Structures are given as structure tokens and as C-alpha cells.
Amino acid sequence: MHIRKTIFAAFVSGMMISSLAAAAQTGGLQSLVTDRADVLKPATEETLLKQLQQEEKESGVKIYVLTVKTFDQKEIDQLVEGAGKIPISKGKKGGSVLLVASPGSKKIKIVVSDELEGRLTNDLCTQLIKSEIVPSLKKGDYDTGLRAGVNALQKALKGNYVSRD
């Protein structure tokens, strides 16, 4: 597996699909929305969860949202490499996206599985982060920023994303 990094976004090859599902089932990610930094309102978590469950149902793509107090590359690598081979989507186009935000480290990452690299390119994810997520996060509004990021990811997956810039 190799990782290509940019300022804000990273794309992961290899076992991304099975490892994110394994991490989710073994406690690494408790849900499609995991707020370890405690920056999201419960209503936002619930709204995002329903939205992401609907996306998975419709497209077969799992989008995970994770907040952590401080960004720990080892923790992210463990989620990506995972300990299992549980497929996320059988018989669908599938793929996985992990959106990670860290208020303490002031970092944002998007990790994309191989199946989605053509639709969610490095440049597109970097632009999405800068245009959609960062403005709200600079104000401390993680609810708005992460909702905007998820909405933009969903549009990008459908080929309908247009940057605000």
C-alpha cells in the first residue's frame, strides 16, 4: 500500500475498503460518524449519520467522518491498514472515504479508496477542503464545516461538485 500526500488530502491504495470496515467493527470507528474530539452537536452527528447511511444505501460508497483531538498519523494509518478483510460493499460500485478533522492539530485529511480515486482526485479533495471545510473550521464551527465537506464529497462522487472559489 502506498500513500500520496498533499497539504490537506491523502489518497490510499490497497486494502482501504476492508480495513475501514474492520476498524469500524472492531472499535476503531464506532460509526460512520465518530466524534472523538467532541466538537459536533448531537443533532449534527445524527443528521450526518442518516445522510451517510442513505449515501451508502444508494451508491454503495461508505463515507466515514472522524474527529480527533490531536492528529495522530499512526492512528489514521491503523484505521487504514486495519485488522481484517471485511468488504464494505458487495456487488456494488462501492468504495470508501475517510474525512478526518483535528481541532488540536488544525489538520484535515481525506483518505480515498482505490475505487474512488478517479472521482475524488488529489486536487479535487484539496480544493474541497480549502473551499468547503476550512472557512467554517477557522471560525470553530465544526458542525457547518463537516456538513459542508460531506455535502461536497457527495456532489463530487456524482460528478456535480463546483468549488465556491
C-alpha positions as CSV (number, residue, x, y, z in Angstrom):
1,M,0.0,0.0,0.0
2,H,1.3,3.5,-0.8
3,I,0.2,6.9,0.3
4,R,0.4,10.1,-1.7
5,K,0.1,13.2,0.4
6,T,-0.7,16.8,-0.2
7,I,-1.1,19.7,2.2
8,F,-4.5,18.6,3.2
9,A,-5.5,15.4,1.4
10,A,-4.2,11.9,1.2
11,F,-5.2,9.0,-1.1
12,V,-4.7,5.5,0.0
13,S,-4.2,2.4,-2.2
14,G,-4.6,-1.2,-1.3
15,M,-6.8,-2.5,1.5
16,M,-8.7,0.6,2.3
17,I,-12.2,-0.8,1.8
18,S,-11.8,-3.9,4.1
19,S,-9.7,-2.1,6.7
20,L,-12.1,0.8,7.3
21,A,-14.9,-1.7,7.7
22,A,-12.8,-3.8,10.0
23,A,-11.8,-0.8,12.1
24,A,-15.4,0.2,12.3
25,Q,-16.4,-3.2,13.5
26,T,-13.5,-3.5,16.0
27,G,-14.0,-0.2,17.7
28,G,-11.6,2.0,15.6
29,L,-14.5,3.8,14.2
30,Q,-17.7,3.3,16.2
31,S,-19.9,4.5,13.4
32,L,-19.9,6.3,10.1
33,V,-19.7,9.4,12.3
34,T,-17.2,9.2,15.2
35,D,-16.6,12.4,17.1
36,R,-13.7,11.7,19.4
37,A,-12.8,15.4,19.7
38,D,-16.4,16.2,20.9
39,V,-16.8,19.1,18.6
40,L,-20.1,18.1,16.9
41,K,-23.5,18.7,18.3
42,P,-25.6,15.5,18.8
43,A,-28.1,16.8,16.2
44,T,-25.3,17.2,13.7
45,E,-24.0,13.7,14.3
46,E,-27.5,12.3,13.9
47,T,-28.1,14.2,10.7
48,L,-24.7,13.3,9.2
49,L,-25.2,9.6,10.2
50,K,-28.6,9.5,8.4
51,Q,-27.1,11.3,5.3
52,L,-24.2,8.9,5.2
53,Q,-26.3,5.8,5.6
54,Q,-28.5,7.0,2.8
55,E,-25.4,7.5,0.6
56,E,-24.2,4.0,1.3
57,K,-27.6,2.6,0.5
58,E,-27.9,4.5,-2.8
59,S,-24.3,4.3,-4.1
60,G,-22.6,1.6,-2.1
61,V,-20.0,4.2,-1.0
62,K,-19.2,4.5,2.7
63,I,-18.1,7.9,3.8
64,Y,-16.7,8.0,7.3
65,V,-16.4,11.2,9.3
66,L,-13.9,11.2,12.2
67,T,-12.8,14.0,14.5
68,V,-9.8,13.5,16.8
69,K,-8.5,16.0,19.4
70,T,-5.0,15.8,18.0
71,F,-3.9,14.3,14.7
72,D,-2.0,11.1,15.1
73,Q,-0.7,9.8,11.8
74,K,-0.2,6.3,13.4
75,E,-3.9,6.2,14.5
76,I,-5.0,7.1,11.0
77,D,-2.6,4.5,9.5
78,Q,-4.1,1.9,11.8
79,L,-7.6,2.7,10.7
80,V,-6.5,2.5,7.1
81,E,-4.4,-0.7,7.4
82,G,-6.9,-2.2,9.9
83,A,-7.0,-5.8,11.1
84,G,-9.5,-7.6,8.9
85,K,-10.8,-8.2,5.5
86,I,-14.5,-7.3,5.8
87,P,-15.7,-6.0,2.4
88,I,-17.7,-2.8,2.7
89,S,-19.9,-3.2,-0.3
90,K,-20.6,-6.5,-2.1
91,G,-21.9,-6.3,-5.6
92,K,-22.0,-2.5,-5.8
93,K,-19.6,0.1,-7.1
94,G,-18.5,0.7,-3.6
95,G,-15.5,2.4,-2.2
96,S,-14.7,4.3,1.0
97,V,-13.8,7.8,2.0
98,L,-12.5,8.8,5.4
99,L,-12.8,12.5,6.3
100,V,-10.7,13.3,9.4
101,A,-10.6,16.7,11.2
102,S,-8.5,17.6,14.2
103,P,-9.1,20.8,16.1
104,G,-6.0,20.4,18.3
105,S,-3.7,19.8,15.3
106,K,-5.6,22.1,13.0
107,K,-5.4,19.4,10.2
108,I,-7.9,17.9,7.9
109,K,-7.4,14.8,5.8
110,I,-9.4,12.9,3.2
111,V,-8.4,9.3,2.6
112,V,-9.9,7.7,-0.5
113,S,-10.0,4.0,-1.6
114,D,-8.7,2.9,-5.0
115,E,-12.3,2.6,-6.4
116,L,-12.9,6.3,-5.9
117,E,-9.6,7.9,-6.9
118,G,-10.9,8.7,-10.4
119,R,-13.8,10.7,-9.0
120,L,-12.1,12.1,-5.9
121,T,-8.7,13.2,-7.1
122,N,-6.0,14.6,-5.0
123,D,-6.5,18.1,-6.5
124,L,-10.3,17.9,-6.1
125,C,-10.1,16.9,-2.4
126,T,-7.6,19.6,-1.7
127,Q,-9.9,22.2,-3.3
128,L,-12.9,20.8,-1.5
129,I,-11.1,21.0,1.9
130,K,-9.9,24.6,1.3
131,S,-13.2,25.9,-0.1
132,E,-15.9,24.0,1.8
133,I,-14.5,22.9,5.2
134,V,-11.7,25.3,6.2
135,P,-13.7,28.5,6.3
136,S,-16.1,27.2,8.9
137,L,-13.4,25.4,10.9
138,K,-11.4,28.6,11.1
139,K,-14.4,30.0,13.0
140,G,-14.5,27.0,15.2
141,D,-17.8,25.8,13.6
142,Y,-17.1,22.1,13.0
143,D,-20.8,21.3,12.5
144,T,-21.1,23.5,9.5
145,G,-17.6,22.7,8.1
146,L,-18.0,18.9,8.2
147,R,-21.6,19.1,6.9
148,A,-20.3,21.2,4.0
149,G,-17.5,18.7,3.5
150,V,-19.8,15.7,3.4
151,N,-22.2,17.5,1.0
152,A,-19.3,18.4,-1.3
153,L,-17.9,14.9,-1.2
154,Q,-21.4,13.5,-2.2
155,K,-21.6,16.0,-5.1
156,A,-18.1,15.2,-6.2
157,L,-18.9,11.4,-6.2
158,K,-21.8,12.2,-8.5
159,G,-19.6,14.5,-10.7
160,N,-21.6,17.6,-9.6
161,Y,-19.1,19.4,-7.4
162,V,-18.4,23.0,-8.2
163,S,-15.9,24.9,-6.0
164,R,-17.1,28.1,-4.3
165,D,-13.8,29.7,-5.2
